[in-house]
């Protein structure tokens, strides 16, 4: 049994891959999570590896990279209790060289002791399924029932556990309740509160937080990018390396500055500037820009709500942002209004895209609703 390959499953679309950046299984370095790595390493050295690990935290902070890093380490590293007096020295890190045969096989999804549980194709074989179906978990159970040809520990990565439906979640729970010997399950979750409480309780949790500016800059440099303003990028990306890469590739800092320049006129919008911003996300060739503008508008509204609740703006992601946030969201009443609007616009955007509404018209509608809310909050 291979890691969902080299058969047709190995060619499945990878929604967690950021265009132009290495996939998490291809990234040999992890930044900003030394404490989590040390916890895994200590458990291994003490021969107390838990059978189930739940890696939680915001999207893009390195959960998948850590999962693949742990998998490489566990498969490539001899049992710490084997060998007696002739056993190798305890490992000092989770590092496995890129040239190691295990690292090469894992990068190619051909490692026989690794199983990747993810969303498969839908029943029509036209696109990825909306969730991980119970049949996929049964394949995982069958994988664990086999003995690896060369012995050693077997590892499964579930990316992500949030995609489990009711039936597949219950099947996963049974695996965690009766874990196979010499096996480790690594479950990745962006929203652990949505998982079955019994799944959470049967896993050892590794919580990964947002990356700081220095770690984010190092992660971006490793991916081939050198941001001009790492602090602003870290703030705008919410400490997510994945989001930061998307922002860099889409010139997100400059685009956010354009959003703020437009919002500076609230409670009245400059119609010319509004139309110019909307047209940047129009047309089939501008789909990436459209998605980025949606995310930046959502980020702006979230930062407005945060400012009103805390009575202080967050660190600036662009010059002049702090004063603008403080003016538009001076109190909790304003914070609630902006939070409600963010939720409403997010739903409208998803529905609009589902029925193929004109991107420019959709963006203009969002901008007008922001203007309307600002007008209601403006001092009389």
C-alpha positions in Angstrom: 0.0 0.0 0.0 1.4 3.3 -1.0 0.8 6.9 0.2 -2.3 7.4 -2.1 0.0 6.8 -5.0 1.7 6.2 -7.4 -1.7 5.2 -8.9 -4.3 7.7 -10.0 -4.8 9.2 -6.5 -1.3 10.6 -6.6 -2.4 13.0 -9.3 -5.3 14.4 -7.3 -5.6 18.2 -7.2 -3.9 19.7 -4.2 -5.9 22.7 -2.8 -3.3 23.2 -0.1 -0.5 24.0 -2.6 0.3 27.7 -3.1 1.2 28.4 -6.7 4.9 28.9 -7.1 5.8 27.7 -3.6 6.9 24.2 -2.4 4.2 21.9 -1.2 4.4 21.2 2.6 5.7 17.7 1.9 8.5 19.2 -0.1 9.5 21.7 2.6 12.3 20.3 4.8 12.4 23.3 7.1 9.8 24.6 9.6 9.9 28.1 11.1 8.5 29.4 14.3 7.4 26.1 16.0 10.4 24.9 17.9 8.3 24.1 21.0 6.0 21.8 19.1 8.9 20.0 17.4 10.7 19.6 20.8 7.5 18.0 22.2 7.4 15.4 19.5 11.1 14.7 19.7 11.0 14.2 23.4 8.1 11.8 23.2 10.0 9.8 20.6 13.2 9.7 22.6 11.3 8.6 25.7 9.5 5.9 23.6 6.2 7.6 24.5 4.9 8.4 21.1 1.2 8.9 21.2 -0.8 7.0 18.5 -2.8 10.1 17.6 -1.6 13.7 17.3 -3.9 16.6 16.5 -2.1 19.6 14.9 -4.2 22.7 15.3 -3.9 26.4 14.4 -4.8 29.0 11.7 -4.4 28.1 8.1 -1.0 28.5 6.6 1.1 28.6 9.8 2.9 25.3 9.1 0.6 22.5 10.4 1.0 20.4 7.2 4.7 21.1 7.0 5.1 19.9 10.6 3.0 16.8 9.8 5.1 15.8 6.8 8.2 16.6 8.9 7.1 14.3 11.7 6.2 11.6 9.1 9.6 11.7 7.5 11.3 11.5 10.9 9.3 8.6 12.2 9.7 6.5 9.1 13.4 7.2 8.6 14.6 7.1 12.2 15.3 3.7 13.9 13.3 2.8 17.0 15.1 4.4 20.0 14.8 1.2 22.0 16.2 -1.1 19.3 19.9 -2.0 19.0 20.7 -2.2 22.7 24.2 -1.1 23.4 24.8 -0.6 19.7 21.8 1.7 19.2 22.6 5.1 17.5 22.7 8.3 19.6 19.3 9.7 20.3 18.2 12.2 17.5 18.7 15.8 18.3 16.1 17.1 15.8 13.4 16.1 13.4 15.7 16.8 10.5 15.9 14.3 7.7 18.3 15.1 4.7 16.7 15.7 1.4 18.7 12.9 -0.1 17.5 10.3 2.3 15.6 7.6 0.4 12.5 8.0 2.7 12.5 11.8 2.0 12.6 11.2 -1.7 9.8 8.6 -1.6 7.6 10.8 0.6 8.1 13.8 -1.8 7.0 11.5 -4.6 4.0 10.0 -2.6 5.5 6.5 -3.0 6.5 5.7 0.5 4.9 2.3 1.4 4.7 3.1 5.2 2.8 6.4 4.7 -0.9 6.9 3.9 -2.3 10.3 3.0 -6.0 10.6 3.9 -7.6 13.5 2.0 -10.6 14.3 -0.1 -10.8 12.0 -3.1 -12.7 12.6 -6.4 -16.4 12.8 -6.3 -18.6 10.0 -7.6 -18.6 11.5 -11.2 -14.8 11.8 -11.1 -15.2 15.5 -12.2 -13.8 17.3 -9.2 -12.7 16.8 -5.6 -15.4 15.6 -3.2 -16.7 18.1 -0.7 -15.6 15.9 2.2 -13.6 12.8 3.1 -15.9 9.9 2.6 -16.1 6.8 4.8 -14.7 4.7 2.0 -11.5 6.6 2.2 -11.2 5.9 6.0 -11.8 2.2 5.2 -8.8 2.3 2.9 -6.8 3.7 5.7 -7.9 0.9 8.0 -6.9 -1.7 5.3 -3.5 0.0 5.1 -3.0 -0.4 8.8 -4.0 -4.1 8.6 -1.1 -4.9 6.4 2.4 -5.3 7.6 5.0 -3.0 5.9 7.4 -5.1 3.8 10.4 -3.8 5.6 8.8 -3.4 9.0 9.0 -0.2 11.0 6.5 2.4 12.0 3.6 3.3 9.7 2.2 6.8 9.6 -1.0 8.4 8.3 -1.6 12.1 7.6 -5.2 13.3 7.7 -5.3 16.6 5.8 -7.6 17.8 7.0 -9.7 16.3 9.7 -12.1 19.1 9.2 -13.2 17.5 6.0 -14.4 14.3 7.7 -18.2 13.9 7.4 -20.3 12.2 10.1 -19.7 8.6 8.9 -16.0 9.0 8.2 -15.5 10.8 11.5 -17.0 7.9 13.3 -14.8 5.5 11.4 -11.8 7.6 12.3 -12.8 7.5 15.9 -12.8 3.7 15.9 -9.2 3.7 14.6 -8.2 6.1 17.4 -10.0 4.0 20.0 -8.3 0.8 18.8 -5.0 2.0 17.3 -2.9 -0.5 15.4 0.6 -1.2 16.7 3.6 0.8 15.5 1.3 3.3 13.9 1.0 7.1 14.2 -1.9 9.2 13.0 -1.3 12.9 12.4 -4.6 14.8 12.1 -4.4 18.4 10.8 -7.3 20.7 11.8 -7.9 24.4 11.2 -11.1 24.4 13.3 -10.7 21.7 16.0 -13.9 22.8 17.7 -15.8 21.3 14.8 -14.4 17.9 15.4 -16.0 15.2 17.5 -15.0 15.8 21.1 -14.1 12.1 21.4 -11.7 12.5 18.5 -10.0 15.5 20.2 -9.8 13.6 23.5 -8.0 10.7 22.0 -5.3 12.8 20.4 -2.3 14.6 21.8 -2.7 18.2 20.7 0.0 20.4 19.2 -1.2 24.0 19.0 0.6 26.1 16.4 0.2 29.9 16.6 0.6 32.6 14.0 4.2 33.3 12.8 6.0 36.4 13.9 7.5 38.8 11.4 11.0 37.3 11.6 9.8 33.7 11.2 7.4 34.7 8.4 10.2 36.5 6.6 12.4 33.4 6.9 9.7 31.1 5.6 9.1 33.4 2.7 12.8 33.5 1.8 12.9 29.7 1.9 10.0 29.8 -0.6 11.9 32.2 -2.8 10.4 35.5 -1.7 11.9 38.4 0.1 9.2 40.8 1.3 10.1 44.5 1.5 8.1 45.0 4.7 8.0 41.8 6.7 6.2 43.4 9.7 3.3 44.8 7.6 3.1 41.5 5.7 2.9 39.5 8.9 0.1 41.7 10.2 -1.9 41.6 7.0 -1.4 37.8 6.6 -2.4 37.1 10.2 0.9 35.3 10.7 0.1 32.8 8.0 3.0 31.9 5.7 0.6 30.6 3.1 -1.4 33.8 3.0 1.7 35.9 3.0 3.0 34.1 -0.1 -0.3 34.8 -1.8 -0.1 38.4 -0.8 3.5 38.7 -2.1 2.6 37.1 -5.4 -0.5 39.3 -5.8 1.2 42.5 -4.7 -1.1 42.4 -1.8 0.5 45.2 0.3 0.1 47.7 -2.5 -3.5 46.5 -3.1 -4.4 46.9 0.5 -2.9 50.4 0.5 -5.3 51.1 -2.5 -8.2 49.7 -0.4 -7.3 52.0 2.5 -7.0 55.0 0.2 -10.6 54.3 -1.0 -11.9 53.8 2.5 -10.3 57.1 3.7 -13.2 58.9 2.0 -15.8 57.2 4.1 -18.6 57.8 4.9 -18.6 58.7 1.2 -16.8 56.7 -1.4 -14.9 58.2 -4.3 -16.9 56.5 -7.2 -13.9 56.7 -9.6 -11.6 55.0 -7.2 -14.2 52.4 -6.3 -14.8 51.5 -9.9 -11.1 51.3 -10.6 -10.7 48.8 -7.7 -13.7 46.8 -8.8 -12.3 46.6 -12.4 -9.0 45.2 -11.1 -11.0 42.1 -10.1 -13.1 41.8 -13.2 -12.7 39.4 -16.1 -11.7 35.8 -16.3 -8.0 36.6 -16.3 -8.4 38.5 -13.0 -9.8 35.7 -10.9 -6.7 35.7 -8.6 -7.0 39.5 -8.1 -10.7 39.1 -7.4 -10.1 36.5 -4.7 -7.4 38.7 -3.2 -9.6 41.8 -3.1 -12.3 39.8 -1.4 -9.9 38.6 1.2 -8.5 42.1 1.8 -11.9 43.6 2.2 -12.8 40.9 4.7 -9.5 41.6 6.5 -10.2 45.4 6.6 -13.7 44.8 8.1 -12.3 42.3 10.6 -9.6 44.8 11.7 -12.3 47.5 12.0 -14.3 45.2 14.3 -11.2 44.4 16.4 -10.4 48.1 16.8 -13.9 48.9 18.1 -13.8 46.0 20.6 -10.3 46.7 22.0 -10.5 50.5 21.7 -7.1 50.5 20.0 -6.2 49.7 16.4 -3.9 46.8 15.7 -0.3 47.4 14.4 -0.5 49.0 11.0 -0.4 46.9 7.9 -0.1 50.1 5.8 0.7 53.8 6.5 -2.3 55.7 7.9 -4.3 52.6 8.7 -4.4 53.1 12.5 -6.0 56.5 12.3 -8.6 55.3 9.7 -9.6 52.3 11.8 -9.9 54.4 14.9 -12.1 57.0 13.1 -14.4 54.4 11.5 -14.7 52.1 14.5 -14.5 54.1 17.8 -16.6 51.9 20.0 -18.2 48.5 20.5 -21.4 49.6 18.7 -19.4 50.2 15.6 -17.4 47.0 16.1 -20.7 45.0 16.1 -21.9 46.7 12.9 -18.7 46.0 11.1 -18.6 42.4 12.3 -22.2 41.9 11.1 -21.4 43.4 7.8 -18.3 41.2 7.3 -20.5 38.1 7.9 -23.2 39.3 5.5 -20.7 40.2 2.7 -18.9 36.9 3.0 -22.1 35.0 2.5 -23.1 37.3 -0.4 -19.7 36.9 -2.1 -19.9 33.1 -1.9 -23.4 33.1 -3.3 -22.5 35.5 -6.0 -19.6 33.5 -7.2 -21.7 30.3 -7.1 -24.1 31.8 -9.7 -21.4 33.5 -11.7 -22.3 37.1 -11.0 -20.2 39.7 -12.7 -17.1 40.2 -10.5 -17.0 44.0 -10.9 -20.7 44.3 -10.0 -20.2 42.1 -7.0 -17.3 44.1 -5.7 -19.2 47.4 -6.3 -22.1 46.1 -4.4 -19.8 45.2 -1.5 -18.2 48.7 -1.5 -21.6 50.4 -1.5 -22.7 48.3 1.5 -19.5 49.4 3.3 -20.4 53.0 2.4 -23.9 52.5 3.7 -22.7 51.1 7.1 -20.2 53.9 7.5 -22.9 56.4 6.8 -25.1 55.0 9.5 -22.2 55.1 12.0 -21.1 58.6 11.1 -21.7 61.3 13.8 -24.8 63.3 13.2 
